[in-house]
Amino acid sequence: MARHVYNFTEGGRDMAGLLGGKGANLAEMTRLGLPVPPGFTITTEACRAFLDSGGEPPGMWEEVSSHLSAVEAAAGRMLGQPDDPLLLSVRSGARFSMPGMMETILDIGLNDESVLGLAKVSGSERFAWDSYRRLVQMFGTTVMGVDASHFERAIALLKDVRAVPDDVHLDAGDLAQLVETYKNLIHLETGEYFPQSPAEQLRRAVLAVFQSWNGERARLYRRREHIPDGLGTAVNVQRMVFGNLGPDSGSGVAFTRDPATGRPGLYGDYLANAQGEDVVAGIRNTVPLDELGRLNPDAFARLRAHMETLERHYRDLCDIEFTVERGTLWMLQTRVGKRTAEAAFAIAAALADEGLITPDNGLARVNGESLARLMFPRFDVSASGDPLAHGIPASPGAAVGAAVFDSAEAVRRAAAGEKVVLVRQETTPDDLPGMIAAQAVLTSRGGKTSHAAVVARGMGKVCVCGAEELSVDLGGRRFTTPDGTVVEEGTVLSVDGTAGAVYAGPVALIDSAVMRFLEDGRADEGAAGVVDGVARALRRADAVRRLEVRANADTPEDAARARRFGAQGIGLCRTEHMFLGDRRKLVEEMILARTDAERDRALAALLPLQREDFTRILEAMDGLPVTIRLLDPPLHEFLPDHTELAVRIASAEARGDLPDAHDVELLTAVNRMHEENPMLGLRGVRLGLVVPGLVAMQVRAIGEAVARRVLAGGTPRAEIMVPLVGDVRELRIVREEVQRVLGEVSETSGVALACPVGTMIELPRAALTAGRIAEEAEFFSFGTNDLTQTTWGFSRDDVEAEFFSAYLDKGVFPSSPFETLDREGVGRLVGIAVAEGRATRPGLKIGVCGEHGGDPDSVHFFHAAGLDYVSCSPFRVPVARLEAGRAALETADVSDSR
């Protein structure tokens, strides 16, 4: 029969999976000889068995009774003993910290008889009745399901009647009256009486803690923190010690370092004449921890010594709960403390300096998510107020600006020195100038890999997508919130891309010292600790990582920024962004061409422009690889909007005028090229096969740019990537065209050109036939945005706003597959493609250029899958560098020890 209960003397911190974090750490403190009230832990396995069957696992209660007897023997009194009762606390304790998400019941063992004995033995009637009312209130709420507001109203009414400001000023008679009121409430609400049997109290309290694992707030917290639902919680049963025995008693919470900044020292709060729940609940104002030194110097000195012991033992910031009972210090809990992103990096560096951890341990203790938060300006949330709306946090950071509703207005206002927020239903390539001009982008549609999201992240712009509760009226230049608030153009908005929230009016910003450091190496004096921590973590990551980190960059400016951020090349240069702006007319001419000669003229006009673009990017990345993707999106995306054209033509006809002939021609082309699902239509390699001269123009521009750089003394390393290949024959045809054109450029320029030709693996068929495709491809790059879309059958521009929230709530997937790679499905295709590609072409260079290349969890997968590099937006390069280093340590199984 499985064992379900362990005494605190039998466990240790390495048993957190079985005993939960709290139980394992109580056992560890007991082993260290710290003053821990005796007790025992009921395991997570017992909880899982209870949740699966709806009943206690066989033999559990017999084990509980046996361990309870040991606690009673050590205490010299028994649970429910009338004259001197042993009282117990019953607390949850999951493997991963879930503060406040599950239940606690204190003072188990009191009843109408033993409360009198407790009053006598303690010498304080008030203390006894205060403990009893706490038990009845907690038990009534947690175990018997009475709405907590009933108890809160009862005590508030009593304080009003007595004209006292808080609970401390209620006397013993008041509290005895309150106990009767609470018991009557329980009977009225449930039809049951508060149980007088201490054994029944304990049993029901334990099962209630088990059940709280599936409570609404616990489930919500697990989803947010990505904690698996199947772990269950342990239950810790412990002898009560009392901080509410008078002025020489109290409870507190302490940290061995500042959890906000990481600075060394004692930080925390203390509350005299209070139990621990009072400190956490905030029902009374606490005093700084140092005040305990004045009230009880001996207890304070022992607390400091125990805190030092724990930090050195755990080699980390420790979060401690303690109680002082009539001058005697008791340690009730410790855990590795939660901390801000700033503190995480500062503490890791400090502990390494102190010799408590190695540099590798320090790297393992920070993460890319924390680094990303440090790189972007943030709002002062204390001054933010209620948001107008929430959307999908697509690109982190915080920005303030006036709402504008089209790209031209954004450009106009920005040129005049005004900060703006571009508001759209969704963005298109036409909106790129406005996105560049804007401080932030807000859309009512789309998800984390929509156009707005991908481009905004690439530029480091704040972006909130899919704020579907907003009704955006582009014609009226305004949007309306669900409560009827109308926001007109020019209204100042504050957009929080980290939280996905939008606020009316300006909200104060907190600058990012880390970003300034990454940009130019400057370190603000006030942020020296965190900047030093980030710098050291990145240096260590670069020293140990196997994965290269490249950037997705389309302009020389982005390329230069990526290089400053530590990118080792460009893994994706999208050529479609070079077809916008003033060049739009040339693209239209190419699309509208009636003859080969007309198309050739348009392509010839585009050639020098593309050549100059490539020349400047190769210059910015001289000596490093630059993977240039041939044109990918459907051509109709470069034409005006169908509705816009139709309205212009109809308006002219309504006025009796002849419509503009060019508009009519464009509308005809738009109608001709319309596709029901253009993402699965004429795009990528398919364009190169059906639009004569398109591939040749782009390849000639690349080849001539390479030749120009070589002749100028540079060392360009251009790679040509063919998108959306599904069959090796497509790639073979395009590769032959590439080699023909490069040969012509070599002959003309006198420069030998050797640009590797590879492909994106972004279709399931490509992954499943990777062995054949590798016969022609010199490298692979996974386009995981499209690979996710085509594997799941999702339209990435629609589904996140439509049903992803429901899927996340129901646990269909733990996070958006467009945000974190789906390892079971998409990941399996990646594994197949890597294995089959390298079986055909050993040493095949393989990377990823989809948005997952900058996602921390996905970077670990790509490391394990054997990829050579990840590529991401320039602003995510430091994150990817850090996580690539952490992935290498994870593979090497670096233990958290010196």
Secondary structure, 3 states (H helix, E strand, C coil): CCCCEEEHHHCCHHHHHHHHHHHHHHHHHHHCCCCCCCEEEECHHHHHHHHHHCCCCCCHHHHHHHHHHHHHHHHCCCECCCCCCECEEEEEEECCCCCCCCCEEEEECCCCCHHHHHHHHHCCHHHHHHHHHHHHHHHHHHCCCCCHHHHHHHHHHHHHHHCCCCHHHCCHHHHHHHHHHHHHHHHHHHCCCCCCCHHHHHHHHHHHHHHHCCCHHHHHHHHHHCCCCCCCEEEEEEECCCCCCCCCCEEEEEEEECCCCCCEEEEEEEEECCCHHHHHHCCCCCEECHHHHHHCHHHHHHHHHHHHHHHHHHCCCEEEEEEEECCEEEEEEEEECCCCHHHHHHHHHHHHHCCCCCHHHHHHCCCHHHHHHHHCCEECHHHCCCCCEECEEEECCEEEEEEECCHHHHHHHHHCCCCEEEEECCCCHHHHHHHHHCCEEEECCCCCCCHHHHHHHHHCCEEEECCCCCEEECCCCEEECCCCCEEECCCEEEEECCCCEEEECCCCEECCHHHHHHHHCCCCHHHHHHHHHHHHHHHHHHHHCCCEEEEECCCHHHHHHHHHCCCCCEEEEEHHHHHCHHHHHHHHHHHHCCCHHHHHHHHHHHHHHHHHHHHHHHHHCCCCEEEEECCCCCHHHHCCCHHHHHHHHHHHHHCCCCCCHHHHHHHHHHHHHCCCCHHHCCCCHHHHHHCCCHHHHHHHHHHHHHHHHHHCCCCCEEEEEECCCCCHHHHHHHHHHHHHHHHHHHHHHCCCCCCCEEEEECCHHHHHCHHHHCCCCCEEEECHHHHHHHHHCCCCCCHHHHHHHHHHHCCCCCCCCCCCCCCCCHHHHHHHHHHHHHHHCCCCEEEECCHHHHCHHHHHHHHHHCCCEEEECHHHHHHHHHHHHHHHHHHHCCCCCC
